[in-house]
Amino acid sequence: MKVTKDRQEIKKIINLNNIKELNFIKTKNNEIIFGSTTPLIQVEKFILKYYPDFNNILRRYGSVQIRNVGTIGGNIATASPIGDTLPLLLSLNAKIIIQTKKGNKQILLNNFFIKYRKTKLKKGEFIKSIIIPIYKNHNFKAYKISKRFDDDISSVCASFNFKIKDQKIQDVTIAYGGMAEIPKRAKNCENFLKNSKFSEDIFEKAKDLLKRDFNPISDMRASKQYRLEVAKNLLIKFFIETKTKKLFRVYQ
Ligand SMILES: Cc1cc2nc3c(=O)[nH]c(=O)nc-3n(C[C@H](O)[C@H](O)[C@H](O)COP(=O)(O)OP(=O)(O)OC[C@H]3O[C@@H](n4cnc5c(N)ncnc54)[C@H](O)[C@@H]3O)c2cc1C
């Protein structure tokens, strides 16, 4: 972006993709750990068995060529409000390990994005790895809305992570991309849903709280009104798909 959009000349470049110690995938203590330079194509394959919708979203991320080169750490560090992995990682309560000059520090991804494309990374620091909890009894779903189905940037991306027991919502984390200057959790909506009944009535009320969580912009991808409406509809879609145990998708 610095070269293609800002026309900057970059004097020194470190190609993190050449550091093999940062390219790894492992599971430990009910967590998936991705080294930051793991190509998205490998994330896509590995995550399928844990979170099929994470795989679904990645299959629509750019093209195979892009996913062969683009890394999970790069998508996070880019901090784009429409970076496709970001709402998914937020709703899964992912953490990142940051390598500093003095050692490592761990932070919740939810505390990483400060403002438009600005993160907590300081000079000389980089993302070393990404830790994703494995939720065994949760309902995790994610949806990407874009003008073209393949190889397009999201207008809105939504990700839902619910723990539902005996028709009650015990835990809930919801995050959206394309709805604010950073990928962001829907806290008002989450607070309302937590400990509520898993019912249509509750979801109909919850969807109206999204306008308290988000004040999206209009741009060439979508208008503010469209983004808000689609965000609400995706919440209802999550409810219907979970309730009926059926998927209403273009492809599955
Ligand atoms: C044709 C095309 C289609 C695309 N489609 C999509 C799409 O569908 N969805 C989507 O979300 N994005 C899409 N993108 C955007 C692109 O995939 C992201 O910008 C990508 O995630 C960048 O990853 P990278 O590994 O190539 O990072 P780079 O481009 O190498 O780096 C991006 C920035 O992050 C920094 N960085 C990289 N790794 C680290 C690290 N480990 N620690 C700290 N900083 C780091 C770099 O210094 C740089 O500032 C597309 C891009 C193209 C060109």
The ligand as a Gaussian input file, in Angstrom:
#p B3LYP/6-31G(d) Opt

LIG

0 1
 C       -5.496000      -8.763000      -5.231000
 C       -5.682000      -8.626000      -3.758000
 C       -6.828000      -9.141000      -3.149000
 C       -7.012000      -9.016000      -1.766000
 N       -8.137000      -9.538000      -1.205000
 C       -8.314000      -9.434000       0.125000
 C       -9.461000      -9.996000       0.748000
 O      -10.318000     -10.608000       0.107000
 N       -9.583000      -9.833000       2.093000
 C       -8.662000      -9.177000       2.847000
 O       -8.807000      -9.090000       4.064000
 N       -7.565000      -8.623000       2.279000
 C       -7.383000      -8.742000       0.954000
 N       -6.257000      -8.189000       0.376000
 C       -5.331000      -7.441000       1.229000
 C       -4.091000      -8.219000       1.587000
 O       -4.317000      -9.608000       1.591000
 C       -3.621000      -7.847000       2.944000
 O       -3.090000      -6.592000       2.893000
 C       -2.656000      -8.913000       3.418000
 O       -3.249000      -9.471000       4.538000
 C       -1.341000      -8.470000       3.726000
 O       -0.646000      -9.629000       4.182000
 P        0.864000      -9.804000       3.818000
 O        1.347000     -10.974000       4.617000
 O        1.047000      -9.828000       2.339000
 O        1.435000      -8.496000       4.461000
 P        2.405000      -7.412000       3.820000
 O        1.747000      -6.775000       2.643000
 O        3.737000      -8.030000       3.648000
 O        2.444000      -6.387000       5.027000
 C        1.366000      -5.554000       5.296000
 C        1.777000      -4.632000       6.455000
 O        1.831000      -5.390000       7.658000
 C        3.140000      -5.355000       8.206000
 N        3.403000      -6.708000       8.696000
 C        3.312000      -7.879000       7.987000
 N        3.574000      -8.926000       8.808000
 C        3.814000      -8.408000      10.036000
 C        4.144000      -8.971000      11.317000
 N        4.274000     -10.287000      11.481000
 N        4.316000      -8.131000      12.369000
 C        4.189000      -6.803000      12.200000
 N        3.884000      -6.200000      11.049000
 C        3.709000      -6.993000       9.969000
 C        4.078000      -4.922000       7.069000
 O        5.201000      -4.257000       7.565000
 C        3.160000      -3.998000       6.276000
 O        3.136000      -2.717000       6.869000
 C       -6.045000      -8.329000      -0.978000
 C       -4.887000      -7.817000      -1.587000
 C       -4.697000      -7.964000      -2.958000
 C       -3.433000      -7.395000      -3.566000

